Amino acid sequence: MKSQDFRQISLSEFKRRLSHWVEEAEAGETIEITRHNRTVARIGPAEAASCHTGDRFGKGGIRPLLHYAGILESLWDGRAQDR
């Protein structure tokens, strides 16, 4: 694709309306972000290969840190011995 195929916006505009530009990218738009009229980044729709859609999608959970306390102590002890 050529640069003309992208919508160009300044970095300050991108920061000011971040949610809007993410919605545009979700809708399939590719946006070039510029700083001092030079392209510094592009944002666009995620490719299917980079989107998780497996059977565990949306089923994540948070475990209490105490569950891992023993592991953390062993790591800390090992790190202290290495010094």
C-alpha positions in Angstrom: 0.0 0.0 0.0 1.1 3.5 -0.7 1.2 6.2 1.9 -1.8 7.9 0.2 -4.0 4.8 1.0 -3.8 5.7 4.7 -5.6 8.4 6.7 -2.9 10.6 8.2 -3.2 12.3 11.6 -0.8 14.0 13.9 0.4 12.4 17.1 -1.4 15.2 19.1 -4.7 14.5 17.3 -4.2 10.8 17.9 -3.7 11.3 21.6 -6.6 13.7 21.9 -9.1 11.3 20.3 -7.5 7.9 21.0 -10.8 6.0 21.5 -12.2 7.4 18.2 -9.1 6.3 16.2 -9.2 2.8 17.8 -12.8 2.5 16.7 -11.8 3.5 13.2 -9.1 0.8 13.2 -11.6 -1.8 14.4 -13.8 -0.8 11.5 -11.0 -1.6 9.1 -9.4 1.8 8.6 -5.6 2.1 8.6 -4.3 5.3 10.1 -0.8 6.8 9.8 0.4 8.7 12.8 2.8 11.6 12.1 5.2 13.7 14.1 6.4 16.9 12.3 4.8 15.6 9.1 6.9 12.3 9.2 5.1 9.0 9.6 6.1 7.4 13.0 3.5 4.7 13.4 0.4 3.0 11.8 -2.7 1.6 13.5 -5.1 -0.7 11.8 -7.3 -3.6 12.2 -5.8 -6.7 13.9 -5.2 -9.7 11.7 -7.1 -12.9 12.6 -3.8 -14.6 13.4 -3.1 -12.1 16.1 -6.5 -12.2 17.8 -7.2 -14.9 20.3 -10.5 -16.7 19.6 -9.9 -20.1 21.1 -12.2 -22.0 23.5 -10.8 -20.2 26.5 -11.3 -16.7 25.1 -12.9 -14.5 27.8 -12.5 -17.1 30.5 -9.4 -15.7 32.2 -9.3 -15.3 35.9 -7.1 -13.8 38.6 -5.6 -15.9 41.3 -4.7 -14.5 44.6 -1.0 -13.8 45.1 -1.0 -15.9 48.3 -1.5 -19.0 46.1 2.0 -18.3 44.7 3.7 -17.2 47.9 5.8 -20.4 48.1 7.0 -20.0 44.5 7.9 -16.4 45.0 9.8 -17.1 48.2 11.9 -19.8 46.4 12.7 -17.4 43.6 13.7 -14.7 46.0 15.9 -17.1 48.0 17.5 -18.3 44.8 18.2 -14.8 43.6 19.7 -13.8 47.0 22.1 -16.8 46.8 23.2 -15.7 43.4 24.5 -12.4 44.7 
